[in-house]
Amino acid sequence: MIQKLENRKIVVISGVLLVIGITVLIVARVNEDTWIKDGSGNWVMHGNPAIQDFESCARKYPIMETYPERCQIPNGPTFVKQY
């Protein structure tokens, strides 16, 4: 009886640790393809973000009413429309 309870505890603890491990891996991969600031304050790609130019930014985010037009990723870089 005591052995069964200990085995059950081991299975439950192992299951919980497995779920936590998988969750950590998923969360760590979510922001892989983003922009980050380097030590100099410049925006650099981390991973392979889908938005790398003005046109791809403008498809997802609003265009600023400036000349030349600009598109900024929230908490990310600003892209300028090239004429």
C-alpha positions in Angstrom: 0.0 0.0 0.0 2.8 2.5 1.0 4.8 1.4 -2.1 1.8 2.2 -4.4 1.4 5.7 -2.9 5.1 6.4 -3.4 5.0 5.1 -7.0 2.0 7.3 -7.6 3.8 10.4 -6.2 6.8 9.7 -8.4 4.5 9.4 -11.5 2.6 12.6 -10.6 5.9 14.6 -9.9 7.4 13.3 -13.1 4.3 14.3 -15.1 4.3 17.8 -13.6 8.0 18.3 -14.3 7.5 17.1 -17.9 4.6 19.6 -18.4 6.7 22.4 -16.9 9.7 21.5 -19.2 7.6 21.4 -22.3 6.0 24.8 -21.4 9.4 26.4 -20.9 10.6 25.1 -24.3 7.5 26.5 -26.0 7.7 29.9 -24.3 11.4 30.1 -25.1 10.8 29.5 -28.8 7.9 32.0 -29.1 10.1 35.2 -29.3 13.0 33.7 -31.3 12.0 35.6 -34.5 12.0 39.1 -33.1 14.1 42.3 -33.1 16.3 43.1 -30.2 18.6 46.0 -29.3 22.4 45.3 -29.3 24.8 46.9 -26.9 25.1 50.0 -29.1 21.3 50.6 -29.1 20.9 49.4 -32.7 18.0 47.1 -33.7 19.2 43.7 -34.9 17.4 40.6 -36.0 17.1 37.8 -33.6 16.3 34.6 -35.4 14.6 35.3 -38.8 11.7 37.8 -38.2 9.1 37.9 -40.9 9.1 41.8 -41.0 12.4 43.0 -42.5 11.4 46.0 -44.7 8.8 48.8 -45.0 6.4 46.8 -47.2 6.1 43.8 -44.9 5.8 46.2 -41.9 3.0 48.2 -43.6 1.0 45.0 -44.2 0.7 44.5 -40.5 1.2 47.9 -38.8 -0.1 51.4 -39.5 2.0 53.8 -41.6 3.1 57.0 -40.0 2.0 60.2 -41.7 5.5 61.5 -42.3 7.6 62.1 -45.3 9.1 59.8 -46.2 6.5 57.4 -44.8 7.5 55.2 -41.9 6.3 52.1 -40.3 7.3 51.1 -36.8 7.0 47.7 -35.1 5.8 48.2 -31.5 8.9 48.0 -29.3 10.9 47.4 -32.4 12.6 49.1 -35.3 11.2 51.7 -37.7 11.3 51.1 -41.5 11.3 54.0 -44.0 9.6 53.7 -47.4 12.2 53.8 -50.2 11.2 55.8 -53.3 
